[in-house]
Amino acid sequence: MSRNACNRIIRYLVELLRRKETRWELPAMAFLVELVACPGIKGDRTLQLILRYLQSQRNAVPAAKAHSATAGCHHGEVVGMTLSVLSKVVQNVDVPIASPIALQLAEALRPLFDKESSYVQLLSIHFFRDVMGFVAEAGKKPLEPHVQQSLFPLLYHLHDENQRVAEASRETLLQATTFLKMRKLAWLLKRQQTWEVGECLLTEPSSRADEYLLQSLL
């Protein structure tokens, strides 16, 4: 399939998702998962289109839960597939993520760390790590506050009962501490001294520790 054809179909599928017709959400996402592997897709444009859909879904969670358990489950599947699509786009594009997109992704991903679905938790935590790794050089400084906001949520999930979520949290927290040049914390994580990580983070200069905790609650 040609590059132009892939891009046209992707635009059509995202437009289909925007109509919020439940019966089309999972099929459209399934097609997107396959299409983002097309060579030469317009990465930034595709990311923006799908990111808008993910952001719109954040507001749909309470409504889905109120509607029924089945609707909530369906919503979790759609969000999970959206994350899968976004992650594939980032990994298949050979250029760094532009700063505005990286900031939007980080803002959308962090609340998903605490969703009821361990599948969504796992994908969002892994993808947050990808965002840190693929952001353009000019976007690293603006991204720092979002990475700081992730420290305490990731620390909490180090002890998650789901082992895969716990391991993903450790890997992403290691990436975050490296990103923020927090060398002692990174060293402790590499040695898997998870309890000491929390103590070390809390014994940061009080103003900085308070700032990290406050940001994690935003």
Solvent accessible surface area in square Angstrom, and as a share of the most:
residue,aa,sasa,rsa
1,M,152,0.68
2,S,68,0.44
3,R,139,0.51
4,N,90,0.46
5,A,20,0.16
6,C,0,0.00
7,N,8,0.04
8,R,139,0.51
9,I,62,0.31
10,I,2,0.01
11,R,98,0.36
12,Y,125,0.48
13,L,12,0.06
14,V,0,0.00
15,E,77,0.34
16,L,13,0.07
17,L,1,0.01
18,R,96,0.35
19,R,128,0.47
20,K,133,0.56
21,E,62,0.28
22,T,83,0.48
23,R,176,0.64
24,W,96,0.34
25,E,15,0.07
26,L,51,0.25
27,P,55,0.35
28,A,1,0.01
29,M,0,0.00
30,A,46,0.35
31,F,128,0.53
32,L,0,0.00
33,V,23,0.13
34,E,125,0.56
35,L,17,0.08
36,V,0,0.00
37,A,65,0.51
38,C,20,0.12
39,P,111,0.70
40,G,47,0.45
41,I,16,0.08
42,K,113,0.48
43,G,7,0.06
44,D,58,0.30
45,R,97,0.36
46,T,2,0.01
47,L,5,0.02
48,Q,63,0.28
49,L,9,0.04
50,I,0,0.00
51,L,0,0.00
52,R,114,0.42
53,Y,3,0.01
54,L,1,0.00
55,Q,52,0.23
56,S,37,0.24
57,Q,10,0.04
58,R,82,0.30
59,N,123,0.63
60,A,33,0.25
61,V,18,0.10
62,P,90,0.56
63,A,67,0.52
64,A,14,0.11
65,K,114,0.48
66,A,91,0.71
67,H,147,0.66
68,S,42,0.27
69,A,95,0.74
70,T,107,0.62
71,A,26,0.20
72,G,23,0.22
73,C,85,0.51
74,H,36,0.16
75,H,21,0.09
76,G,15,0.14
77,E,80,0.36
78,V,0,0.00
79,V,6,0.04
80,G,0,0.00
81,M,44,0.20
82,T,0,0.00
83,L,1,0.00
84,S,25,0.16
85,V,0,0.00
86,L,0,0.00
87,S,20,0.13
88,K,77,0.33
89,V,0,0.00
90,V,5,0.03
91,Q,103,0.46
92,N,69,0.36
93,V,28,0.16
94,D,145,0.75
95,V,87,0.50
96,P,77,0.49
97,I,5,0.03
98,A,35,0.27
99,S,26,0.17
100,P,84,0.53
101,I,3,0.02
102,A,1,0.00
103,L,49,0.24
104,Q,63,0.28
105,L,0,0.00
106,A,2,0.01
107,E,94,0.42
108,A,0,0.00
109,L,0,0.00
110,R,31,0.11
111,P,47,0.30
112,L,4,0.02
113,F,0,0.00
114,D,89,0.46
115,K,59,0.25
116,E,148,0.67
117,S,39,0.25
118,S,46,0.30
119,Y,111,0.42
120,V,3,0.02
121,Q,20,0.09
122,L,17,0.08
123,L,39,0.19
124,S,0,0.00
125,I,0,0.00
126,H,58,0.26
127,F,2,0.01
128,F,2,0.01
129,R,68,0.25
130,D,19,0.10
131,V,1,0.00
132,M,4,0.02
133,G,50,0.48
134,F,77,0.32
135,V,7,0.04
136,A,25,0.19
137,E,130,0.58
138,A,89,0.69
139,G,0,0.00
140,K,79,0.33
141,K,145,0.62
142,P,58,0.36
143,L,1,0.01
144,E,44,0.20
145,P,57,0.36
146,H,36,0.16
147,V,0,0.00
148,Q,30,0.14
149,Q,24,0.11
150,S,0,0.00
151,L,0,0.00
152,F,28,0.12
153,P,17,0.11
154,L,0,0.00
155,L,23,0.11
156,Y,157,0.60
157,H,5,0.02
158,L,15,0.07
159,H,88,0.39
160,D,31,0.16
161,E,175,0.79
162,N,51,0.26
163,Q,132,0.59
164,R,169,0.62
165,V,1,0.00
166,A,8,0.06
167,E,66,0.29
168,A,1,0.01
169,S,0,0.00
170,R,40,0.15
171,E,53,0.24
172,T,0,0.00
173,L,2,0.01
174,L,38,0.19
175,Q,57,0.25
176,A,0,0.00
177,T,1,0.00
178,T,82,0.48
179,F,30,0.12
180,L,26,0.13
181,K,142,0.60
182,M,20,0.09
183,R,180,0.66
184,K,134,0.57
185,L,4,0.02
186,A,10,0.08
187,W,136,0.48
188,L,10,0.05
189,L,0,0.00
190,K,135,0.57
191,R,134,0.49
192,Q,121,0.54
193,Q,51,0.23
194,T,31,0.18
195,W,186,0.65
196,E,77,0.35
197,V,1,0.01
198,G,11,0.11
199,E,113,0.51
200,C,18,0.11
201,L,2,0.01
202,L,107,0.53
203,T,109,0.63
204,E,32,0.14
205,P,83,0.52
206,S,86,0.55
207,S,87,0.56
208,R,114,0.41
209,A,8,0.07
210,D,91,0.47
211,E,77,0.35
212,Y,11,0.04
213,L,81,0.41
214,L,114,0.57
215,Q,25,0.11
216,S,14,0.09
217,L,137,0.68
218,L,131,0.65
